[in-house]
Amino acid sequence: MIRVSDGSEIRTVTLDRPKSRNALTQQDLNDLAEAVGNADQAVVYLHGEGTAFCAGADLDVVAGLEQESATAFAEHGQHVADTIERAESIVVAGIDGFARGGGVELALACDVRVATPDATFAEPGVGLGIFGAWGGTVRLPGIVGMGDALDLALSGRVVDADDALRMGLVSRIADDPRTVAEEIAQNTPDALSVVKNRVRDRSSADVQAEREAEAFGTLVAKHAENIAAQRD
């Protein structure tokens, strides 16, 4: 179950299946994509109910899949992660407790990942003869580097919040991750959107530089009064 609560600046999206450590079914994935992708707020705060962020795919679902349907399920999860990554809003993952497999991969798609001191992370799929296919082999190396990505994915070992911070798996550690979402939401929405789009741009360096300059010019013209007021 995906729960949505709207404020003026932050949409809170809660993974709400605490008895299953917020493991996700296909319907949950659909609802998650809609909740994040359709947000009008500048910031979306994504977190889990109870003692876990997300255990990834519901293994009761995975166990019933055949090869073709398993491929489709992986593609479904990849689509949801892409929806999170490409959302107009800034998506902040608040990770408290247990994050495993697909839960880690959905967090990787978020713009900012904030862990509590009690958060733990793992890609345990290899122990079951599978692996994280919601972008685990795609986003993980780009975020933590090839060495740590291979270590996590091949060993299935559990890392704590401090190790996650060291390798760049999370951006910060905070007792209440929502405070980071609130901090970001205090800034100008269109500037937030531009920064997200510029940082995530995968065009050539020349194209990125041109787009960066054009976006800066647009924002300066739009917010000239605010900029001038800071001089006084």
C-alpha positions as CSV (number, residue, x, y, z in Angstrom):
1,M,0.0,0.0,0.0
2,I,1.2,3.5,-0.9
3,R,0.0,6.4,1.2
4,V,0.1,10.0,0.1
5,S,-0.1,13.1,2.2
6,D,0.0,16.5,0.6
7,G,1.4,19.7,2.0
8,S,1.9,23.0,0.2
9,E,5.6,22.4,-0.4
10,I,6.2,18.7,0.3
11,R,4.3,15.6,-0.8
12,T,4.9,12.7,1.6
13,V,4.8,9.2,0.1
14,T,4.8,6.4,2.5
15,L,5.4,2.7,1.7
16,D,2.9,1.2,4.1
17,R,3.2,-2.6,4.3
18,P,5.2,-2.8,7.6
19,K,4.4,-6.4,8.2
20,S,6.3,-7.3,5.0
21,R,9.0,-4.6,5.6
22,N,7.3,-2.6,2.9
23,A,8.0,-5.1,0.2
24,L,6.4,-4.1,-3.1
25,T,3.9,-5.8,-5.3
26,Q,3.2,-4.9,-8.9
27,Q,0.3,-2.7,-7.8
28,D,2.4,-1.0,-5.2
29,L,4.9,-0.2,-8.0
30,N,2.2,1.3,-10.1
31,D,0.9,3.4,-7.2
32,L,4.4,4.5,-6.3
33,A,5.1,5.7,-9.8
34,E,1.9,7.7,-9.8
35,A,2.4,9.2,-6.4
36,V,5.9,10.5,-7.2
37,G,5.4,11.3,-10.9
38,N,2.2,13.3,-10.5
39,A,3.3,15.4,-7.5
40,D,2.8,19.2,-7.9
41,Q,5.0,20.0,-4.9
42,A,8.6,21.0,-5.2
43,V,9.7,18.2,-3.0
44,V,8.6,14.6,-2.5
45,Y,9.6,12.8,0.7
46,L,9.7,9.0,0.3
47,H,9.9,6.8,3.4
48,G,8.7,3.5,4.8
49,E,6.3,2.8,7.7
50,G,7.6,0.9,10.7
51,T,11.1,-0.5,11.0
52,A,12.0,-0.6,7.3
53,F,12.4,1.6,4.4
54,C,11.7,-1.1,1.8
55,A,12.6,-4.8,1.4
56,G,12.4,-4.6,-2.3
57,A,10.2,-6.8,-4.4
58,D,7.7,-9.0,-2.6
59,L,9.2,-12.5,-2.9
60,D,5.8,-14.1,-2.9
61,V,5.3,-12.3,-6.2
62,V,8.8,-13.2,-7.5
63,A,8.4,-16.9,-6.6
64,G,5.4,-17.2,-8.9
65,L,7.1,-15.7,-12.0
66,E,8.3,-17.6,-15.0
67,Q,11.1,-16.3,-17.2
68,E,9.0,-14.0,-19.4
69,S,7.0,-12.6,-16.5
70,A,10.1,-12.1,-14.4
71,T,11.7,-10.1,-17.2
72,A,8.5,-8.0,-17.4
73,F,8.6,-7.5,-13.6
74,A,12.2,-6.3,-13.7
75,E,11.3,-3.9,-16.5
76,H,8.3,-2.7,-14.4
77,G,10.6,-1.9,-11.5
78,Q,13.1,-0.1,-13.8
79,H,10.3,2.0,-15.1
80,V,9.3,3.1,-11.6
81,A,12.9,3.9,-10.7
82,D,13.1,6.0,-13.9
83,T,9.9,7.8,-13.0
84,I,11.4,8.7,-9.6
85,E,14.6,9.9,-11.2
86,R,12.9,12.0,-13.9
87,A,10.2,13.5,-11.6
88,E,9.8,17.2,-11.7
89,S,10.0,17.3,-7.9
90,I,13.1,16.8,-5.9
91,V,12.7,13.3,-4.4
92,V,14.2,12.8,-0.9
93,A,14.5,9.3,0.4
94,G,14.3,9.0,4.2
95,I,15.8,5.6,5.0
96,D,15.2,4.3,8.5
97,G,16.0,0.7,9.3
98,F,16.0,-2.0,6.7
99,A,16.7,-1.3,3.0
100,R,17.3,-4.3,0.8
101,G,17.4,-5.1,-2.9
102,G,14.8,-3.2,-4.8
103,G,14.5,-0.9,-1.8
104,V,18.1,0.2,-2.2
105,E,17.6,0.5,-6.0
106,L,14.5,2.8,-5.6
107,A,16.5,4.9,-3.1
108,L,19.3,5.2,-5.7
109,A,16.8,6.8,-8.1
110,C,16.0,9.5,-5.6
111,D,17.8,12.8,-5.8
112,V,18.9,12.9,-2.1
113,R,19.2,9.9,0.2
114,V,19.2,10.5,4.0
115,A,19.7,7.7,6.4
116,T,19.0,7.5,10.1
117,P,21.8,6.0,12.3
118,D,19.8,2.8,12.4
119,A,19.6,2.3,8.6
120,T,21.2,-0.7,7.0
121,F,21.6,-1.6,3.4
122,A,22.2,-4.7,1.3
123,E,21.8,-6.3,-2.1
124,P,21.2,-9.9,-0.9
125,G,19.8,-11.3,-4.2
126,V,22.9,-13.4,-5.0
127,G,22.2,-15.5,-2.0
128,L,18.9,-16.5,-3.7
129,G,20.4,-16.9,-7.1
130,I,19.2,-13.6,-8.4
131,F,20.3,-10.0,-8.3
132,G,18.9,-6.4,-8.0
133,A,17.4,-5.7,-11.4
134,W,15.5,-2.4,-10.8
135,G,18.7,-0.5,-11.8
136,G,21.0,-2.1,-9.3
137,T,23.7,-2.9,-11.8
138,V,23.1,0.4,-13.6
139,R,22.9,3.1,-11.0
140,L,24.9,1.6,-8.2
141,P,28.4,1.8,-9.9
142,G,27.7,5.4,-10.9
143,I,26.9,6.4,-7.3
144,V,29.3,4.4,-5.2
145,G,32.0,3.5,-7.7
146,M,32.8,0.2,-9.4
147,G,34.7,-1.3,-6.4
148,D,32.0,-0.8,-3.8
149,A,29.3,-1.7,-6.2
150,L,30.8,-5.1,-7.0
151,D,31.5,-5.7,-3.3
152,L,27.9,-5.0,-2.3
153,A,26.3,-6.9,-5.2
154,L,28.7,-9.9,-5.1
155,S,28.9,-10.4,-1.3
156,G,25.3,-9.5,-0.3
157,R,26.8,-8.1,2.8
158,V,24.9,-5.6,5.1
159,V,26.4,-2.2,5.5
160,D,25.4,0.3,8.2
161,A,24.7,4.0,7.8
162,D,28.3,5.1,8.4
163,D,29.6,2.8,5.7
164,A,26.8,3.9,3.4
165,L,27.8,7.5,3.9
166,R,31.5,6.7,3.3
167,M,30.8,5.1,-0.1
168,G,28.3,7.7,-1.2
169,L,25.3,5.4,-1.0
170,V,23.6,8.1,1.2
171,S,24.0,11.8,1.2
172,R,23.6,12.4,4.9
173,I,22.8,10.8,8.2
174,A,20.1,12.5,10.3
175,D,18.0,11.4,13.2
176,D,14.9,12.7,11.3
177,P,15.5,12.6,7.5
178,R,12.4,14.6,6.9
179,T,14.2,17.7,8.1
180,V,16.4,17.5,5.0
181,A,13.3,17.5,2.8
182,E,12.0,20.5,4.7
183,E,15.4,22.3,4.3
184,I,15.4,21.8,0.5
185,A,11.7,22.8,0.2
186,Q,12.6,26.3,1.6
187,N,14.3,27.1,-1.6
188,T,12.8,28.5,-4.9
189,P,11.0,25.7,-6.7
190,D,12.1,26.6,-10.3
191,A,15.7,26.9,-9.2
192,L,15.4,23.4,-7.6
193,S,14.0,22.0,-10.8
194,V,16.8,23.6,-12.9
195,V,19.6,22.3,-10.6
196,K,18.1,18.8,-10.7
197,N,17.9,18.8,-14.5
198,R,21.4,20.3,-15.0
199,V,23.1,17.9,-12.6
200,R,21.3,14.9,-14.1
201,D,22.0,15.9,-17.7
202,R,24.0,13.3,-19.5
203,S,24.7,15.3,-22.7
204,S,28.2,16.2,-23.8
205,A,30.2,18.6,-21.7
206,D,29.7,21.4,-24.3
207,V,26.0,20.9,-24.5
208,Q,25.7,20.8,-20.7
209,A,27.7,24.0,-20.3
210,E,25.5,25.8,-22.9
211,R,22.3,24.6,-21.2
212,E,23.7,25.6,-17.8
213,A,24.4,29.2,-18.9
214,E,21.0,29.5,-20.6
215,A,19.2,28.3,-17.5
216,F,21.2,30.7,-15.3
217,G,20.2,33.6,-17.5
218,T,16.6,32.6,-17.4
219,L,16.5,32.4,-13.6
220,V,18.4,35.7,-13.2
221,A,15.8,37.5,-15.4
222,K,12.9,35.9,-13.6
223,H,14.2,36.6,-10.1
224,A,15.9,39.9,-10.7
225,E,14.0,41.6,-7.8
226,N,14.9,39.0,-5.3
227,I,18.6,39.1,-6.3
228,A,18.7,42.9,-6.1
229,A,17.0,42.8,-2.7
230,Q,19.9,40.8,-1.3
231,R,22.3,43.7,-2.1
232,D,20.5,46.0,0.4
